[in-house]
Amino acid sequence: MRFPLTTAIFAVTFEVLPAFAQFGSGIVYDPTQSAHAIEQIRQGQQIFTNSVKLADNAIATYNLAHEMSLAPQTLYQPFLSPSTYWMALNRAANTYGNTQQWTNAVNTGTGASLGYQQASLPVTGQINGYGNLSTLGQQQIAAQGATVDLSNSVTSSNMQTLGTIRANSEQRQADINALISASQSSDPAQHTEIATLQRINKALILLIQEQQEANQITQAVVLQQIIGQKVQQDNLKSLFLTANSYEQNFNAVTPQQTSAGTNWALHY
């Protein structure tokens, strides 16, 4: 025999009520269990709150990506500017046939040493009679010769560095144009997370390469300044050496000149 749903509920309620009536005498309150239950409720509430925050952040990120994918290309146009990368150096006049290799070196970075030598005066070897000079004289000549040799080496190296930068600037500009085109593209494949991260990585690589080139140019300038400082130091040292030996040379040469002048006067 089946009873209606209301009758079954009434029967269960009727049987349970006496148990509640005996709460004061039949059930013992346990504070430890109650505290544990409260802590579990608090942890569950914290987990639920964190889940809600994560869901809100995920929805906000999705909405931002969706808006960026639908953004019109006109929003990017105000941020575009012409390229400021190195351009190839125009061919200089080659009146005496000695500038073509120099220009090619500063545009490509190849043949820098030869190009510099062709456009400059030739390097002189040891001057005649160098071995017959005094120790002081040899030091002065050797210091000036070292300045010439070091300056030639630094200048050729700097020409090669700058020429390499110029040669790479064309490919660098092509990479930048490709990034701009992909960022402004309406192709959904260009607006995926992976595609965006790849473009970000490429942009960071370009920035690192640009910083490296700036450091190389700075180093080239510093090397040229060091050579200039060496020239100034050599000149100062030469003046000190000349002043230091002036009295000794004067005492040695003047008596001879005086004696020779006396003899000449007596002869005539």
C-alpha positions as CSV (number, residue, x, y, z in Angstrom):
1,M,0.0,0.0,0.0
2,R,1.4,3.4,-1.0
3,F,1.0,6.5,1.2
4,P,0.8,10.0,-0.2
5,L,4.0,12.2,0.1
6,T,2.5,14.4,2.8
7,T,1.6,11.4,4.9
8,A,5.1,10.1,4.7
9,I,6.6,13.4,5.7
10,F,4.2,13.7,8.6
11,A,5.2,10.3,9.9
12,V,8.9,11.1,9.7
13,T,8.4,14.3,11.5
14,F,6.3,12.7,14.2
15,E,9.1,10.2,14.8
16,V,11.9,12.7,14.9
17,L,10.4,15.3,17.2
18,P,10.9,13.2,20.4
19,A,14.6,13.1,19.7
20,F,14.8,16.9,19.8
21,A,12.8,17.0,22.9
22,Q,15.6,15.0,24.6
23,F,18.5,17.3,23.5
24,G,19.2,18.6,26.9
25,S,19.6,15.2,28.5
26,G,20.7,12.8,25.7
27,I,23.3,14.8,23.7
28,V,26.7,16.0,25.1
29,Y,28.2,19.2,23.7
30,D,31.9,18.8,22.5
31,P,33.8,22.2,22.2
32,T,36.7,20.6,20.3
33,Q,34.5,19.2,17.6
34,S,32.6,22.4,17.3
35,A,35.8,24.5,16.9
36,H,37.0,22.0,14.2
37,A,33.7,22.4,12.4
38,I,33.9,26.2,12.5
39,E,37.4,26.1,11.1
40,Q,36.3,23.8,8.2
41,I,33.5,26.2,7.5
42,R,35.9,29.2,7.5
43,Q,38.4,27.4,5.1
44,G,35.5,26.5,2.8
45,Q,34.4,30.1,2.7
46,Q,38.0,31.2,1.9
47,I,38.3,28.7,-0.9
48,F,35.0,29.8,-2.4
49,T,36.1,33.5,-2.2
50,N,39.4,32.7,-4.0
51,S,37.6,30.8,-6.7
52,V,35.3,33.7,-7.3
53,K,38.3,36.1,-7.6
54,L,40.0,33.7,-10.1
55,A,36.9,33.5,-12.1
56,D,36.5,37.3,-12.2
57,N,40.2,37.7,-13.3
58,A,39.8,35.1,-16.0
59,I,36.7,36.8,-17.3
60,A,38.4,40.3,-17.3
61,T,41.4,38.9,-19.2
62,Y,39.2,37.3,-21.8
63,N,37.2,40.5,-22.2
64,L,40.4,42.5,-22.7
65,A,41.8,40.1,-25.3
66,H,38.5,40.1,-27.1
67,E,38.4,43.9,-27.2
68,M,42.0,44.1,-28.5
69,S,41.2,41.6,-31.2
70,L,38.3,43.7,-32.4
71,A,40.1,47.0,-32.1
72,P,40.3,48.9,-35.5
73,Q,43.6,49.5,-37.1
74,T,43.2,53.2,-36.9
75,L,43.9,53.0,-33.1
76,Y,47.5,52.1,-33.9
77,Q,48.2,54.7,-36.5
78,P,49.0,57.7,-34.2
79,F,51.8,55.7,-32.6
80,L,53.7,55.0,-35.8
81,S,56.9,57.0,-36.6
82,P,59.5,56.9,-39.4
83,S,62.5,54.7,-39.0
84,T,65.5,56.2,-37.2
85,Y,67.9,53.3,-38.0
86,W,71.2,53.8,-39.8
87,M,71.0,54.4,-43.5
88,A,73.7,53.6,-46.0
89,L,76.4,56.2,-46.5
90,N,76.3,57.8,-49.9
91,R,79.2,57.2,-52.2
92,A,81.8,59.9,-51.7
93,A,83.7,61.5,-54.5
94,N,86.6,59.3,-55.7
95,T,88.8,62.0,-57.2
96,Y,92.0,60.2,-56.6
97,G,90.7,56.6,-56.5
98,N,91.2,56.1,-52.8
99,T,87.7,56.5,-51.2
100,Q,85.6,53.7,-52.6
101,Q,86.9,51.0,-50.3
102,W,86.6,53.4,-47.3
103,T,82.9,54.0,-48.1
104,N,82.3,50.3,-48.7
105,A,83.8,49.5,-45.3
106,V,81.6,51.9,-43.3
107,N,78.5,50.6,-45.1
108,T,79.2,46.9,-44.9
109,G,81.9,46.4,-42.2
110,T,84.2,44.6,-44.7
111,G,87.7,45.7,-45.7
112,A,87.9,48.4,-43.0
113,S,91.7,48.2,-42.5
114,L,92.4,48.4,-46.3
115,G,89.9,51.2,-46.8
116,Y,91.5,53.3,-44.0
117,Q,95.0,52.7,-45.3
118,Q,94.0,53.7,-48.9
119,A,92.4,57.0,-47.7
120,S,95.3,57.8,-45.3
121,L,99.0,58.5,-45.4
122,P,101.1,55.3,-45.3
123,V,102.6,54.2,-42.1
124,T,106.3,54.9,-41.8
125,G,108.6,52.2,-40.4
126,Q,111.3,52.9,-38.0
127,I,113.0,56.2,-38.9
128,N,116.6,56.1,-40.2
129,G,119.1,56.4,-37.4
130,Y,116.6,55.4,-34.6
131,G,119.2,53.0,-33.2
132,N,121.8,55.8,-32.9
133,L,119.5,58.0,-30.8
134,S,119.9,58.3,-27.0
135,T,117.6,56.3,-24.8
136,L,115.5,59.4,-24.2
137,G,115.3,60.2,-27.9
138,Q,114.2,56.6,-28.6
139,Q,111.5,56.7,-26.0
140,Q,110.0,59.9,-27.5
141,I,110.1,58.5,-31.0
142,A,108.6,55.2,-29.9
143,A,105.8,56.8,-28.0
144,Q,104.8,58.8,-31.0
145,G,105.0,55.7,-33.2
146,A,102.8,53.8,-30.8
147,T,100.2,56.5,-30.9
148,V,100.1,56.2,-34.7
149,D,99.9,52.4,-34.6
150,L,97.2,52.3,-31.9
151,S,95.1,55.0,-33.6
152,N,95.2,53.1,-36.9
153,S,94.0,49.9,-35.2
154,V,91.2,51.6,-33.2
155,T,90.0,53.5,-36.2
156,S,89.9,50.4,-38.4
157,S,88.0,48.5,-35.7
158,N,85.5,51.3,-35.3
159,M,84.9,51.5,-39.0
160,Q,84.2,47.7,-39.1
161,T,81.8,48.0,-36.1
162,L,79.8,50.9,-37.5
163,G,79.7,49.3,-41.0
164,T,78.3,46.1,-39.6
165,I,75.6,48.1,-37.8
166,R,74.7,49.9,-41.0
167,A,74.6,46.6,-42.9
168,N,72.2,45.0,-40.3
169,S,69.9,48.0,-40.2
170,E,68.0,47.0,-43.3
171,Q,67.1,43.6,-41.9
172,R,66.3,45.2,-38.5
173,Q,63.8,47.5,-40.2
174,A,62.2,44.6,-42.0
175,D,61.7,42.8,-38.6
176,I,60.1,45.9,-37.2
177,N,57.8,46.3,-40.2
178,A,56.7,42.6,-39.8
179,L,55.9,43.2,-36.1
180,I,53.8,46.3,-36.9
181,S,52.0,44.4,-39.7
182,A,51.2,41.4,-37.5
183,S,50.0,43.6,-34.6
184,Q,47.6,45.5,-36.9
185,S,46.4,42.4,-38.7
186,S,42.7,41.5,-38.6
187,D,43.7,37.8,-38.9
188,P,42.4,35.9,-35.8
189,A,45.6,33.8,-35.8
190,Q,47.6,36.9,-35.0
191,H,45.5,37.6,-31.9
192,T,46.0,34.3,-30.1
193,E,48.0,34.3,-26.9
194,I,50.9,32.4,-28.5
195,A,51.2,34.8,-31.4
196,T,51.1,37.8,-29.1
197,L,53.8,36.3,-26.9
198,Q,56.0,35.6,-29.9
199,R,55.7,39.2,-31.0
200,I,56.6,40.4,-27.5
201,N,59.7,38.1,-27.5
202,K,60.7,39.4,-30.9
203,A,60.3,43.0,-29.8
204,L,62.4,42.4,-26.7
205,I,65.2,40.8,-28.8
206,L,65.2,43.8,-31.1
207,L,65.6,46.1,-28.0
208,I,68.5,44.0,-26.7
209,Q,70.2,44.1,-30.1
210,E,69.7,47.9,-30.3
211,Q,71.2,48.3,-26.8
212,Q,74.2,46.1,-27.8
213,E,74.8,48.4,-30.8
214,A,74.6,51.5,-28.6
215,N,77.1,50.0,-26.3
216,Q,79.4,49.2,-29.2
217,I,79.2,52.8,-30.4
218,T,80.0,54.1,-26.9
219,Q,83.0,51.8,-26.6
220,A,84.2,53.1,-30.0
221,V,84.0,56.7,-28.8
222,V,85.8,55.8,-25.6
223,L,88.6,54.2,-27.5
224,Q,89.1,57.2,-29.7
225,Q,89.1,59.4,-26.6
226,I,91.8,57.2,-25.0
227,I,94.0,57.7,-28.1
228,G,93.4,61.5,-27.9
229,Q,94.4,61.5,-24.2
230,K,97.5,59.5,-25.0
231,V,98.6,62.2,-27.5
232,Q,98.1,64.9,-24.9
233,Q,100.0,62.9,-22.2
234,D,102.9,62.2,-24.7
235,N,103.2,65.9,-25.4
236,L,103.2,66.8,-21.7
237,K,105.7,64.1,-20.9
238,S,107.9,65.3,-23.7
239,L,107.9,68.9,-22.4
240,F,108.9,67.6,-18.9
241,L,111.7,65.6,-20.4
242,T,112.9,68.5,-22.4
243,A,112.8,70.8,-19.4
244,N,114.5,68.3,-17.2
245,S,117.5,68.0,-19.6
246,Y,117.6,71.7,-20.5
247,E,120.1,72.7,-17.9
248,Q,122.5,69.8,-18.5
249,N,122.4,70.4,-22.3
250,F,122.8,74.2,-21.8
251,N,125.9,73.7,-19.6
252,A,127.4,71.2,-22.1
253,V,126.7,73.2,-25.3
254,T,127.1,76.8,-24.3
255,P,130.8,76.6,-23.4
256,Q,131.6,75.1,-26.7
257,Q,129.6,77.8,-28.5
258,T,131.3,80.5,-26.4
259,S,134.8,79.0,-27.2
260,A,134.0,78.7,-30.8
261,G,132.8,82.3,-30.9
262,T,136.0,83.5,-29.2
263,N,138.2,81.6,-31.6
264,W,136.3,83.0,-34.6
265,A,136.7,86.6,-33.3
266,L,140.4,86.2,-32.7
267,H,140.9,84.6,-36.1
268,Y,139.3,87.5,-37.9
